[in-house]
């Protein structure tokens, strides 16, 4: 009986790690990538507006 409880307690963090990995892979990382892409586009736009001008 005690061995079964110990096995169940050890399996719980593994499920939690998988859930965290799936959330990171399909939610958090795409949002972070999109934010970096938007920041890069803003920097290029701002730089062309004030410093370098439009591409010719």
CORJOLIN-V621585 format. One record per backbone hydrogen bond with DSSP energy under -0.5 kcal/mol. CO is the residue of the C=O (numbers start at 1). NH is the residue of the N-H. E is the energy in kcal/mol with one decimal. If there is no record, write none. Layout:
# CORJOLIN-V621585
co=CO nh=NH e=E
co=CO nh=NH e=E
This chain:
# CORJOLIN-V621585
co=1 nh=5 e=-1.8
co=2 nh=6 e=-2.0
co=3 nh=7 e=-2.1
co=4 nh=8 e=-2.2
co=5 nh=9 e=-2.1
co=6 nh=10 e=-1.7
co=7 nh=11 e=-1.6
co=8 nh=12 e=-1.2
co=9 nh=13 e=-0.7
co=10 nh=14 e=-0.7
co=11 nh=15 e=-1.9
co=12 nh=16 e=-2.1
co=13 nh=17 e=-2.4
co=14 nh=18 e=-2.1
co=15 nh=19 e=-2.4
co=16 nh=20 e=-2.3
co=17 nh=21 e=-2.5
co=18 nh=22 e=-2.5
co=19 nh=23 e=-2.3
co=20 nh=24 e=-2.5
co=21 nh=25 e=-2.5
co=22 nh=26 e=-2.3
co=23 nh=27 e=-2.0
co=23 nh=28 e=-1.8
co=24 nh=29 e=-2.6
co=27 nh=31 e=-1.5
co=28 nh=32 e=-2.5
co=29 nh=33 e=-2.7
co=30 nh=34 e=-2.4
co=31 nh=35 e=-2.2
co=32 nh=36 e=-2.3
co=33 nh=37 e=-2.3
co=34 nh=38 e=-2.5
co=35 nh=39 e=-2.5
co=36 nh=40 e=-2.4
co=37 nh=41 e=-2.4
co=38 nh=42 e=-2.4
co=39 nh=43 e=-2.3
co=40 nh=44 e=-2.4
co=41 nh=45 e=-2.6
co=42 nh=46 e=-3.0
co=43 nh=47 e=-2.5
co=44 nh=48 e=-2.4
co=45 nh=49 e=-2.1
co=46 nh=50 e=-2.1
co=47 nh=51 e=-2.6
co=47 nh=52 e=-2.4
co=47 nh=53 e=-0.5
co=48 nh=53 e=-1.0
